[in-house]
Amino acid sequence: MPKRYRVEITRQAEADIEAIYSYIRRDSVRAASAFVAELDRQIVSLERFPLRCPVISEAAELGNPYRHLVYGEYRTIVRVDEGTVYILRIVHGARLLDLNIL
């Protein structure tokens, strides 16, 4: 049986989810709710296999092997540290990653 990791969502990532929900909700409450539900499902899946996520291209610049999970046009930026997966940010793929927040 694979190792089970603990998943922790940072305040910044929670704020990102709220902002994404609010943005999508302008067009459709149903679509916003469905998006967040699927995002939550994907985040929970990191309990089992977080290392399946590729290291982000910015990793060398950041000096840390951050990984990402892509869903639609959004990237969930994570850091795997021993038995914990930290959800750091959820950003639109077209946006530059704010290096000061990681």
Buried (B, 14 or more C-beta within 10 A) or exposed (E): EEEEBEBBBBEBBEEBBEEBBEEBBEEEEEEBEEBBEEBEEBBEEBBEEBEEBEEBEBBEEBEBEBBBBEBEEBBBBBBBEEEEBBBBBBBEEEEEBEEEEB
